Amino acid sequence: MASEIKATEDQHDAVELSRSDSDSTGLPQHSFLSRLYTGTGAFEVVGRRRLWYGVSGAIMAIAIVSIVVRGFTFGIDFKGGTTVSFPRGDVSVAQVEDVFRKTLGTDPQSVVTVGSGASATVQIRSETLSNDQTEKLRNALFDAFATKGADGKPSKKAISDAAVSETWGDQITKKAAIALVVFLVLVAVYITVRYERYMTMSALAAMIFDLTVTAGVYALVGFEVTPATVIGLLTILGFSLYDTVIVFDKVEENTHGFQHTTRRTFAEQANLAINQTFMRSINTSLISVLPVLALMVVAVWLLGVGTLKDLALVQLIGIMVGTYSSIFFATPLLVTLRERTELVRAHTRKVVKRRKPASHVEMAQEQTESTADKVPPQSPLATERAVAKPTSKPAPGARPVRPTGAKQRPTGKRNAGRR
């Protein structure tokens, strides 16, 4: 059985060598896109994992510096404050800011237009205002813009206000943290039971990478953190885990029983798995990005709904980061962890030794010697027959040569010896 396995591996090596020879002789080759689509090794990811570790580390460092230096821009739901809204009409954002500044002596946190057409409204967000300040602002807005109600007549009731306590934002943060911890624990248990602990460590590290980078982008660009942002973060964790598990499943399939063969190392099998699932990951990401982009178009240009915009932004960033981490971070990290085990290191040494030019000759000599030792000794009669056996076949059409000697073959005729 071992000799059959070695013979099969030698055939594969011969095929690979012939392919490399065909490349050097200028024979037709598969294009990059063809190799990328069929998963036959267009990208060398695991072999260049130090490069990807450097890129991932740089991205992670920029995200952490952005979080520490710039911080997050928390929305009113987390900081608390007052929101005043009224029908837009012909009012501009600059006019509203000017009225707010003249009335209260401070600048609002934000003034945005939500919606479009006749249903468009202006939303003013500021620090927590007292009842007197809120009433004063409503009167100033009504006097300046003559806000109209649903019946089209000027009405002070068309201006609404709402106060949000910062304790509500604290409750959202605590519940999100609890949900995150529960999610990570369940993920760790599932991957450990279904696959192995090294895949669990790599998947959790990839999800932490996704969270940190997404949060860093929010801090760097200055996106406002709202409850929709928290929901989007939990959503992208599921996507990141899905994409990572797809690659890990192929890695497990390729490396099943890898220690019994010496054709590829564990790292090479993992790199092949990445190439085999590369186009699937790209296609999944594109299909996921399209509805998110549509959501952003609807939220920003058509409806102007800030909640949808925040949700779409975090999902868009998370999908791109999750796709990157599952291919260029999680799987190389898995290979690095597995190469620390004695099983993978011993197998890698065996594969490297087998690929040396002199190793094939040594293996053939050892196999010949072992086969000769296993052959039982022959009897003298068998040896005599083996020597008497002709070493070459007669030419086509020639008469057979009868054996010469004292003893002749019987002819089958009576009294043949008496003549």
N, C-alpha and C positions, 0 to 999 in steps of 0.2 A: 504493500500500500504506500509506504514511504517513497519507494522508487517511482511509482506512478505519479505521486504528487510532485516529485522533483522533475520528472520528465515534462509534466504539464507546465511547471513554472519555467523550465528552460525554453519550451516552445513560446511562451508569452514573452520571455526576454528576447528571443530571436525575432519575434514580430516587432517588438519595440526597437530593437537595433536596426531592423530593416527600415522602419519608419524614419529613424534618424538618418540612416544612409540615404533614403529617398529625399529627405530635406536637403542634405548636402549636395546631392546630385542635381537638384533643381527640378525634381518631379512635381506634379501638381499637389498643392497643399490645401488643407481646409482654411477658409478665411477666418479672421478673428471673430466676426459675428456668428459664423457657423459653429465654431468651437464654443462660443459663449452660450448660444442657444441650446446646443446639444449637451453641454456640460462636460466637455472632454478636456478641461484644463486650460481655459483661456487666461485665468487669473492665478497668480501665485500669491496667496494670502498668508497661509501658515508659514511658508518658508521666509516671508518677509515680515514676520510678526513684530520684530523690533521696530520697524518703521511705523507700523500701525499703532504700536504701543506709544511711540513718540507723538504721533498725531493725536491720539485719544488723550494722552496726558496734557498736551498743549490746549486742546479744547476744554478739558476739565479745569485746567488752571485759569483760563480766561473766564469761565463761568463762575468759579469760586471768587475770583478777584472782583468780578462785576457785582456779585451778591454782597461782598464785604464792603466795597467802596461806595457803590451807588445805592444799594439797598432796593427794596421793593416799593412800588407805588400802590399802596393799598387803597381800595375803594371805600366808599362811605359805609358799606356793610361791615367792614372790619374796623375802621377808625371811628365810626359814629359821625353823625352830622345831620344836616337838614337839607331836604330836597324840595325845591319849588319848581312847578311846571305850569305851563299855560299854552294855549294855541299860538302857533307861530305867526300866522297872518303874513304881514310884510315886514316883520321885525328881523333885524340882523343880530348876529352874536355880539358884535362890537357895541351896538346900542344897549343891549341888555347888560353887558359888563360895565358900561359907563353909568347906567342907572344904579346898579348894585353898589358901585364904588362911591357915588355921590350920596346915596342913602345911608349906608352903614360905615363908610370910611375905610373899608378893606376890600380886597379883591376876592372874588369867588374862587373856589378850587377848580371848578370847570363849568363851562356853559356849552352845551351841545344841542344840536338839532336832531330830533328823533323822528323818523318817518319822512314822508314826502307828500306833496300835494296838499289837499285840504285837511288831511289828518295829521299833518306835521305839528310837532310840539317842541317847545324849548324847555330844556331841563337845566336848572341851576343847582349846583352842588356846592355846599359851603360847610364850614364848621358849625357845630351845634349853636343854633340861634335861640334866644329866649322868645317867649310869646309876644312880647312887645316889639322885638326886632322883626319877627316874622310878619306881624300885622303891619308894621311900618313899611316893610319891603313890598307887601302885597298892594298897599295903597299907592306906593310910588310907581309900581309896574302898571297898575290900572290907569293912573293919571297920565302916564307917558304913552301907553300903547292902546288904551281903550279896548281891552281884550273882550272878545265876543264869545257868547255861549253857544250852545247847540242850536238855538233858535236864530242865530245870526245877529242878535242884539247885544250891545255892550253889557257885560255882567262881571261883577267882581268875583262871583262864585266860580268863574272859569279858571281862576288861579287857585291851584291846590298846593298844599304843602304836606310834608311828612318828615317825621323825625325818626332816626334810627340810632339805637343805643349800641355802643361798642361791645357790650356784653354779648349781643347776638352774634357778632363776628367771632368772639372768643369761643362761643359754643360750636360754631361751624368749624373752627380750627381744631378743637379737641375731637370732634366726631370724625373729621377727616383723618387725623392722626391715628385714631383707633382703627378706622377702616383700613388704613394703609398697613398697620402692623398685622392685623388679622389676615389681610390679603397676602402679605409676604410669608407668614407662617404657613398658610395653606399651600402656597406655591412651593415652599421648601419641602413640605411633607410629600406632596404629589410627585415632584421631580425625583426626590430621593427614592420613593417606592417604585416609581415607574422606570427610572434610569439608574442614576448613581449619585453619590454625594458630590463628586467633582463637577458634574453638570449643574447641580443645585447651586454650588458656590459661584460658578460662572454666570448662571442665569440671574442670580440675585445681584451680582456685581454689575451686570449689564443694565438691570432696572435702576439701580442707584445711579449709574452713569446717565441714563435717560432723564431721570428726575433732576439731577444736578444741572445738566446742560440746558434743559428746558427752562428751569428756574433762572439760570444765568442769562439766557436770552431775554427773558422777561425783564430782568433787572437792567440789562445793558440797553435795551431799546426803550424801556420806560413804559411798557404795557401795564395797564391797571389790573391789579389782582382783585378778582371778584369771586363770589361763590361759583360762578360758571367756570372760572379758571381752575378751582379745586376739583370740580366734577370732571373737567377735561383731563387733568393730571391723572386721576384714577382710571380714566378711559384709556389713555395711552399706555398705561402699565399693562393692561390686558393685551393691547396690540403688540407691545414689545415682547411679552411672554409668548404669544402665539407665533411670532416670527422666529424667535429663538428656538422654540420647541421643534419647529419644522426642520431647522438645520440639525439640531441634536438628534432627531429621529433618524435622519439620513446618516449621521456620523455613527450612530449605534449599529445601523444596518451594515455599513461598510466595514466596521471594526469588529464585528462579531466573529470570534475565533481567530483573530488576527495573529495570535501567537503560534498558530499551527502552520502558517505560511510565511515565506520570506520574500514575497514579491514586492511588497510595499511596506514602509514603516507606518507607525500609527499616525504620525504627522501627515504623511502623504495621503493616507486614507481619509483623514479629516479634511484636507484641502480638496480632495476629489468630491467629498460630500458638499462642500461649499459651492463648488462649481456646478454640481448637479442641481442644487436648489437656488442658484443665483437668479436665474430668470424668473423662477416662481416668486421669490421675494420681491423682485422688481415689479412684476405684474401685480402682485397683491398690493404693493405700496401705491402704484399708480391708480388702481381701482379705488383704493381708500382715499387718495388725495382728491380725486375728481369731485365727489360729493361735498367734501370739505371746502373746496374752492367755490363750488356752487353756493354753499351756505354763506361764505364770506361775501359773494356778490349780492346775494339777496339781503344780507344783513346790513351791508355798508351802503350800497348804491340804491337799492330799492326801498327797503323799509327803514334803514338806519337804526336797527335795534342793537343797542350796545351789548346786551347779554349774548345774543347770537354771535356777535363779532368776537367777544372774549372766548367763547367756547370754540369757535372755528380756528382762532389763532393758536391756541394751545394744542389743539388736535393736529394742525398742520405741522407745527414744529415737532411734536412728539412722534408723528409717523416717520418723518425724515430721520430723526435721531435714532428711533427704534430700529429702522432698517439698517442703518450704519452699524449700530452696536451689535446686532445679531450676527453680522457677517464679519466685521473687522475687529471686533473686541471680544465677544463671548466665546466664539470657537477657538481663536488663538489662545485665549486664556485657559480654555479647557485643555488644549494640547500641552501647554506649559505645566499645568498641574499634573496631568497624567504622565508626563515625561519624568517627573520626580519619583515615580514608583519604580521598583526594581523590575517588575514584569515588562514594562515598556522599554526601559533602558537596555535590558538583556536582549529583547527582541530587536531593537534598533542596532545593537552591536552585531547581532547575527546577520541582519540584512546587509549591513555595511561590509562585513567580512565576505559574504557571498558575492557581492558585486565587484570584489577585487579581481583583476585579471588572472592571478595565479590560483585563486580559490576554486575555479571551475576544474582545473587540472588536478588539484589535490583531491577534490571531492570525487572525481572520476576514478583516480587511483585507489582511494579508500574504498569506493564501492566495488571495484574489481577485486581487491584483496579480500574484502568481506565475503564476496560471492564465492571466491575460490576456497576460502576456509569452510564454507558451508557445504560444498560438494562432497559427497561420501566417496571413499576410495573404491576404485573399480577392481573387479576380479581379473585374473590373468587372461581368461578366455575373452572377456569383454575388451581387454586391451589389445589382444591379438586380432580380434575382429575389427577394432577401430583402425589398427595399422593396415590390415588387409583391405579395408574399404577404399575404393578409388577416390582420389582427391578431386578429380575433374570428370565432367560429364562427357560422353562421346559426342562427336560432331553430328549434326543432323544428317541422316541418310547413311551413316557408316554402320558396318556390321558389328554387332556386339562382340567383344573379346571375351572368350571363355577363360576361366581361371586355369592356370597351368599348375601341375603338381602331381604327386603320386596318387592322390585320391581324386577321382573324377566324379562328376555328377551322374546319377543313374539315368539310363536312357529309357527305361520302361519296357524294353524288349526282352523276350525270353532268350536264354543262352547267348546273350550278347557277348559274354566274356569268353566263350568257347571257340569263337571263330579264329 
